[in-house]
Amino acid sequence: MPTRVSSARWEGDLRSGSGTVATGSGTFQGNYSFPSRFESGEGTNPEELVAAAHAACYSMALSNGLAKAGHTPTSVETSAAVQFGAVEGGFAITRIDLTTRGDVPGLEAAEFEKFAQEAKAGCPISKALAAVEITLDAQLV
């Protein structure tokens, strides 16, 4: 399996400095800053990038589980809401809420929920973030 690499550069102090982040593949490059992370400023932030990675990984894991069981989905769309804030001793990601909607012909809601929960447990990003509470709202569309 390949090793994935991304990079970031920060210049200046925490409050007035700024940085850039880029994926190794070159498909994404963005700016980040104190306001984009701790307020509502322009640019991205590490938590938004974690959310994107988690949503992408989860959608793939769920699609794979469904297809292996003979239920190839028309689509699986997932969003991840990463909650970040002050905790004792600093800041932390405190919770991740996954919301997924699947278009899977011929599948009942209870079956979809079972596959959705299995994907949550098996998704590599979910596993990497196991120290954080992860919730799931899964529905067929």
N, C-alpha and C positions, 0 to 999 in steps of 0.2 A: 504494500500500500504506500502511496506517496505521502511525503510530509508536506503539509500546507504551511505557508509562511506569509505573514502580513507584517507591516511595519508602521511605526508612528514616530513622529518627531515633535518635541515640545520646545518652545523657546520662551524664556522669561519666567516670572514667578507664577504662582497658581492663579491669582485673581486677574492679573492684567496680561498674562502670557497667552499664547495661542499655539495650536499645533495642527498637523496634518496626519491623516491616517490613510493607508493604502493597502489594498489586497495584493498579494504576490502575483496574481494572474493579470493585474492591471485593469480589472473590470470595475473597480470602485476606488475612488480617491475623494476624500472629503476633509473639510476643516472642522476643528473642534476647539472649544474654549471653555472657560469657567461658566459664562452665561449659557452656553449650549448644554452644559451638563447639570448645573445646579439651579438654573433659572429657565427662561424660555427664549434664549438667544438663538440666533441662526447657527446652523452647522449641526453636525452629528455628535454623538457621545458614545462611550463604551457600552452603556446599557442598551442603547438603541441597536447597536451592532450585535450584541448578545441576543436581543429579541429577534432580529432578522435571522441569525444563525439558527436559533431554536425553532422558529416557525418553518424554516426551510427543511431542517432535519426531520422535524416531526411529520410534515406533510409527506416526505419521501418514505419514512418508516411506516406510516399508516397505509399509504398506497401500496407499498410492497407487501405488507401483511394481508391486505384485502386481495391483491392479485394472486398471491401464493395459494389462497384458499378458494380461488376460482371466482372472485368477485371484483374484476378489474374496474376501478372507478372511472367515471367520466372525468371527475375532478375532485380534488381535495384542496380546500383553501383554509389556511390557518393564520391566525394572528397571535402574537405573544406580547403581553403587556408586562414589562419588567418594572417592578416597584423598587425604587432606590431611595435610601434616606439615611438619616442620622440614627445610629445605634450606639450603645455604650462602647466607647473606645474609637469612634470614627464614623465611617459610612459603610453601607453594605447593600447588596441586593437582598431584599427581604422576602420577596415572593414573585412568582411568575404565573400569570393567568393565561393559559392556552385556550383559544376559542377556535374550533374547527368545524367546518361545514363540508359534508361530503355528498356528492352526487354519485350514488352507487345503485344502478338499476338492479331490481330484484332482491334487494337486501332489506330486512326488517330493522327497525330502530334499535331493538335490544341487541341484535347481532352487531350492528354498527358500533354501539357503545362498547361492546366487548372488544372489538378490534381496536377501537380508539384508546381504551385503557391499556391494552397490551402494547400499543405503539408508544404510549407515554412512558411505560416502564422500560421499553427496549431501545428507544431513540438514544443514540450516542451522546447527543447534547444534553438530554434529560439526565442521563447517567452522570455526565461530568458536573452537572449542577445539582446533584442529589442532596447537597447540604441545604438547599433552599426549598421552601414549600412550593410545589407546583400544582396548580388546580387545572381542571379540564372541563370545558363545556363543549360537548360534541353532539352534533345534530345532523341528520340527513336532510337534504334539501330536495 
